[in-house]
Amino acid sequence: MTLVEPLLRSSVASMFNNEQVRADFPILKLKIDDKQLIYFDNAASSQMPKVVMDRMLRYQTMEHANINRAVHYLSETATAEYEKSRHKIKNFINANEDREIIFTSGTTDAINLVAHGYGRKFINSGDEIILTALEHHSNIVPWQMLAEENGVKIRVVPINDAGELLIEEYKKLFNKNTKLVSVTHVSNAIGTINPIKQMIKYAHTQDVPVLVDGAQAAPHMKIDVRELDCDFYTFSGHKLCGPTGIGVLYGKANQLNCMKPFKGGGDMITSVTFEKTTFNTIPHKFEAGTPPIAAAIGFGAAIDYLSSIDLSIIEEYEQNLINYATEKINTIPGTQIIGSAAEKVAVLSFSIKGIHPHDIGTLLNEEGIAVRTGHHCAQPVMQHFKVPATTRASFSFYNNISEIDALIAGIQKVQKVFL
């Protein structure tokens, strides 16, 4: 028995019933060519519990109507349920007000909204933006587009060989031209948890606002935007047991109020003439047109579901999973874990000497094991570690030790085929 196994069988196990949780997710019963599905691609998208599907179906069958546009029963019901979801998310991240929660199509859309609405108004030629070497492409490309249009300079915080940010180098990047820091809370590629609170605090001493990409953090830990004191925080529903097509931009009200709208259309206005348009107040001025109502309501149901489980227990349980998986993979000759930060979420990125990640993923799929292979939309991370791609297993609270044992057996089987 390893040192990790007793933990999984004692304090955490006594408070967390993995079998009961797994029963909430219909897809986990799926078999692929007679192999039980083992889903380890949670960093890309988590699975949905049945209560989320049921809630969306109820909207589609009993409440379906557009919102904010009519006084009839269905419209008023749909509007109320949509706004309830906004309120639930506000509470989930401990924001001050419902109006600080902007619904978007996802994290990518939320970052683009800030790049357009804040960046194109306040960041000009000669100004600088600080990113990090751990960013997902979605937190690089929008700023590159702004840089190309406005003559803005991008500066990058380097990482060490463990995949951790060099904070002293971060501090050296600030100068009188620094206008924004945009940083991932957690690396999607290697799982590093960045010292966000420390980074925000320092940026604010320099009068620089901070956007945090929380897509990979929100599923694994309690987020308190007031404690962090971030100016913006973004995340996606589909990584939090919710549907695709819905995400959130949290912004401090004073920041959102001074931003330009990203999209024009219905409901984001108060009046329109051919001479002038007057924009609505927040959050509505950033939610043009008909939103994904069913997805927003489903996201609210996902928040209810996650809130019914103690998030501190989830975090501890997942940490034990990643510790166990790391311990086991390190015993397999020829494997290398990419990223060994002291603080990580349940993301394990690895390579096997002499075997391409896509071949690893293909053979694991034959065992019913779903992993991600490739550069994970984080090519600068791959470049730092001098690898073109990795195999990534990312765990959630509905995964368990027996599934990790199956992954280890699958990796050993892959080696027998190729080596």
LINRA-V333742 format. One record per run of one state. SS is the DSSP state (a for helix, b for strand, c for the rest). FROM is the first residue (numbers start at 1). LEN is the number of residues. If there is no record, write none. Layout:
BEGIN
ss: <SS & SS>
from: <FROM & FROM>
len: <LEN & LEN>
END
This chain:
BEGIN
ss: <c & a & c & a & c & a & c & a & c & b & c & b & c & b & c & b & c & a & c & a & c & a & b & c & a & c & b & c & a & c & a & c & b & c & b & c & b & c & a & c & b & c & b & c & b & c & a & c & b & c & a & c & b & a & c & b & c & a & c & b & c & b & c & a & c & a & c & a & c & b & c & b & c & b & c & b & c & a & c & b & c & b & c & a & c & b & c & a & c>
from: <1 & 3 & 10 & 11 & 16 & 18 & 23 & 26 & 30 & 31 & 33 & 35 & 37 & 38 & 40 & 41 & 42 & 50 & 64 & 73 & 93 & 98 & 101 & 105 & 107 & 123 & 128 & 133 & 137 & 140 & 141 & 151 & 153 & 158 & 159 & 160 & 165 & 166 & 167 & 173 & 178 & 185 & 186 & 187 & 192 & 194 & 196 & 206 & 209 & 214 & 225 & 229 & 232 & 237 & 240 & 247 & 252 & 253 & 258 & 269 & 273 & 277 & 280 & 284 & 287 & 293 & 308 & 311 & 330 & 335 & 338 & 344 & 345 & 347 & 353 & 355 & 356 & 357 & 367 & 369 & 371 & 372 & 375 & 379 & 385 & 390 & 395 & 401 & 419>
len: <2 & 7 & 1 & 5 & 2 & 5 & 3 & 4 & 1 & 2 & 2 & 2 & 1 & 2 & 1 & 1 & 8 & 14 & 9 & 20 & 5 & 3 & 4 & 2 & 16 & 5 & 5 & 4 & 3 & 1 & 10 & 2 & 5 & 1 & 1 & 5 & 1 & 1 & 6 & 5 & 7 & 1 & 1 & 5 & 2 & 2 & 10 & 3 & 5 & 11 & 4 & 3 & 5 & 3 & 7 & 5 & 1 & 5 & 11 & 4 & 4 & 3 & 4 & 3 & 6 & 15 & 3 & 19 & 5 & 3 & 6 & 1 & 2 & 6 & 2 & 1 & 1 & 10 & 2 & 2 & 1 & 3 & 4 & 6 & 5 & 5 & 6 & 18 & 1>
END
